[in-house]
Amino acid sequence: MKLMPVLHVSDVERSLEFYLSLGFTISQRGRSGSWVELSLGDALLALHRSETLPPISDRLELCLLSHEPIERLLERLHFDQPFVVDEAFGRSFTLRDPDGNSVQINEHDSSLYA
């Protein structure tokens, strides 16, 4: 797996301009325009447009990008079957860590990217 923080933003293009000026490059862009994945060296950062921004403390979310199918991961980790969601980028599910923090696991479908 690879760590990919997701930053909720009000305007993807405006935020993209800012992060590109810091040296990030676009690695993938969702067709809808509401999702862009950036890279900086080995680091990843995703920008996700939100119509209504969550409180500042909830705008950055911890996501892990799975390199194996979600079902295989769940079977290997012995988690109860969480709710798997179809997303614009593929599929995902969310777990809570022992302190209640949200951790989203993403499985990307490259055919859904521009």
N, C-alpha and C positions, 0 to 999 in steps of 0.2 A: 504494500500500500504506500501511497504517497500523501503527505499532508498538503491540503489545499484550503487555506482560509477563504471564506466567502464574505465579501464586504457588501452590505446593502447600501445602495446609492439611489438618489433621486433622478439623476441624469447620467446614463452610461457614457455618452459621448464626452460630456464635460469631465467626468472622472477619468475616462480613458486618456484624454489629452494630458491631464495632470500626471498620471502614472507613467505614460510614455515619456514625458519630459524627465522623469526620474531614472530612465534607463530600461524600464520594462519593455518587453516586446509582446505582440499578440501571438498566442499559440493556437487558440481556437476561438471562434465566434459563433454563437447560436444564431440560427436563422431569424428568430423573432426580434433580435436586437436587444433583448433584455438580459443577455448573458454573454460575458466575454471572459476568457481565461488568459491571463498574462503570465509571462515567465521572466525571471531575472536570475540568470545562472541556473541553479538547480531548484530555486524557489518558485512556487506557484501562488498566484492570487487570482481569485475570481471576483468579478464585479457583477452584481445582480440588481437589476432595477426593481425597486419597490415603489408602488404608487403612494403608499403611506409609509414613511420611514418608521421603523421601530425606535424605541428610546435608544439613546446613544449606547447604553450598556449592552444592548441586544443587536447592534448593527454588524458585529463581527461574529461569525459563526464558525465553529470548528468542523471541518469536513475532511474526510479521508476518501481518496480516490482508489477504489478497488480495481485490481488488475485481474480479478477472477469474477465469475458470475456470483451474484448476490446469494443465490441458493447454496452454492458450495461453501461460501464464507460462513453463512449462518449455521450450516451443518457442522462445519469444522469447529466453530466457536461455541456450539451448544447453546445458542440464544433461543429463547422462545421466539416463535415466528412474529416479528413486528410487522406493522402495516407497510408494505412496499408500495411506493407511489411512482406512477409514470410522470416523468418530468419532460421539459422541452429538450433536455440533454441526454436523456436515458431513463434510468430508474434510481430510486434512492430509498433509504429507510433511516429512521432516527432512533438512537438509543440514548439513555441517560447514564452518565457516570455516577459513581457512588455519592457525589455531592449534588446530584441533580442537574449537572451541566449537560446541555444537548450536544451530541456528537452525531453528525450525519454521515452516512456511508453512501457514496455515489458510485454507480456503474454507468459509464458513458457509452453511448451508441454513436460511433463516428458518422453514421449515415444521417444523423440529425444536425450535423454542423454544416455551415456554408463552405 
